[in-house]
Amino acid sequence: MTKGMHPHEYVRSLLLANRAIRQIELSTYINVPESLTDRRESFCVRAEDVERRFGALAKSLSAEEEIAFHSRVQVEGAPGRLRPRHFPLLDFKTADSGVAEDASERLVAEHEAPRAALFTSGHSYHLYMDLLLSDAQWTKFMGRVLLLNPREGPAIVDNRWVGHRLMSGFGALRWSANTPPYTQPPRLLRRWGTV
């Protein structure tokens, strides 16, 4: 995996490494600043169709829309049954790559994630960790990441993002750059482990 790769390529590698994941979720959304909700249409996508579906969504975006990857995936459970799990995802608030890398390093070690990747999003950073968490574990993870913020000084984690995601029941990170202020799609900055 090379620097500059897009998150959909990284997620595809995680899906290839974990064949129990049958479906992922993508969405198109319109960000509404200072709102409690956003306008979002979610899509369940078979693991093998991620790249095709992402490409199709990218071509069909309206001027106000973006594409997001959701933390929630469906994993093969008992025969014929799927169970929900979450990838730990994080949207940093800091624009300092060193701060984002240090916090990511801490989380990867703390959770013993076999693989993880940190992407620059243009204004901040996005972390993807290769773990599958239950709903309860995911909620605990979201609380944990808030504690990365110092008592005083600039925030490391975007606490509004955490609040919105807890209200929605899933994490979501942007994959496109279709509207201001987004100037570029996310690109790989650093990875942990190998896929």
Residue pairs with C-beta under 8 A, 6 or more apart in sequence:
1 9
1 10
1 13
1 117
1 188
1 191
1 195
2 188
3 187
3 188
3 189
4 187
4 188
5 187
5 188
6 175
6 185
6 186
6 187
6 188
7 69
7 117
7 119
7 126
7 128
7 173
7 175
7 186
7 188
8 50
8 51
8 54
8 69
8 175
10 117
10 119
10 128
10 188
10 191
10 195
11 24
11 50
11 69
11 128
12 50
12 51
13 195
14 21
14 87
14 115
14 128
14 130
14 195
15 21
15 24
15 47
15 48
15 50
16 195
17 115
17 130
17 195
18 130
18 132
20 75
20 76
21 47
21 73
21 74
21 75
21 76
21 85
21 132
22 46
22 47
22 74
22 75
22 76
22 82
23 44
23 45
23 46
23 47
23 73
23 74
23 82
24 44
24 45
24 47
24 50
24 69
24 70
24 73
24 74
25 42
25 43
25 44
25 45
25 69
25 70
25 72
25 73
25 170
26 42
26 43
26 45
26 50
26 53
26 54
26 57
26 67
26 68
26 69
26 70
26 175
27 40
27 41
27 42
27 43
27 67
27 68
27 70
27 172
28 40
28 41
28 57
28 61
28 65
28 66
28 67
28 68
29 38
29 39
29 40
29 41
29 65
29 66
29 67
29 68
29 172
30 38
30 39
30 40
30 64
30 65
30 66
31 38
31 66
31 179
32 38
32 39
36 164
36 167
37 167
38 164
40 68
42 70
43 53
43 57
44 74
45 53
54 67
54 175
57 67
58 67
58 176
61 67
61 176
61 178
63 178
63 179
64 179
65 176
65 178
65 179
66 174
66 175
66 176
66 177
66 178
66 179
66 182
67 174
67 175
67 176
67 178
68 172
68 173
68 174
68 175
69 89
69 172
69 173
69 175
70 170
70 171
70 172
71 86
71 87
71 88
71 89
71 138
71 165
71 170
71 171
71 172
72 84
72 85
72 86
72 169
72 170
72 171
73 84
73 85
73 86
73 87
73 132
74 82
74 83
74 84
74 85
75 82
75 83
75 84
75 85
75 132
76 82
77 83
84 135
85 132
85 133
85 134
86 132
86 133
86 134
86 135
86 137
86 138
86 141
86 170
86 171
87 128
87 129
87 130
87 131
87 132
87 133
87 171
88 107
88 111
88 113
88 127
88 128
88 129
88 131
88 133
88 138
88 141
88 171
89 126
89 127
89 128
89 129
89 171
89 172
89 173
90 104
90 107
90 126
90 127
90 145
90 157
90 171
91 121
91 124
91 126
91 157
91 158
91 161
91 173
92 99
92 100
92 103
92 124
92 125
92 126
92 127
92 156
92 157
92 158
93 124
93 154
93 155
93 156
93 157
93 158
93 159
93 161
94 100
94 124
94 125
94 154
94 155
94 156
95 123
95 124
97 120
97 125
97 189
99 156
100 118
100 124
100 125
100 127
100 156
101 118
101 189
101 190
103 148
103 156
103 157
104 116
104 118
104 125
104 127
104 190
104 192
105 192
106 148
107 113
107 116
107 127
107 129
107 144
107 145
107 148
108 116
108 129
108 192
111 129
111 131
111 141
113 129
113 130
113 131
113 192
113 193
114 130
114 193
115 129
115 130
115 191
115 192
115 193
115 194
115 195
116 127
116 128
116 129
116 130
116 191
116 192
116 193
117 127
117 128
117 188
117 190
117 191
117 192
118 125
118 126
118 127
118 188
118 189
118 190
118 191
119 125
119 126
119 127
119 128
119 186
119 187
119 188
119 189
120 186
120 187
120 189
121 173
121 174
121 182
121 184
121 186
122 177
122 181
122 182
122 183
122 184
122 186
123 181
123 182
124 158
125 189
126 173
126 174
126 186
128 173
130 193
130 195
133 141
135 169
138 171
139 166
142 162
142 165
142 166
142 171
145 157
145 162
146 157
146 159
146 162
148 156
148 157
149 155
149 156
149 157
149 159
150 156
165 171
165 172
173 186
174 182
174 186
175 185
175 186
176 182
176 185
177 183
177 184
177 185
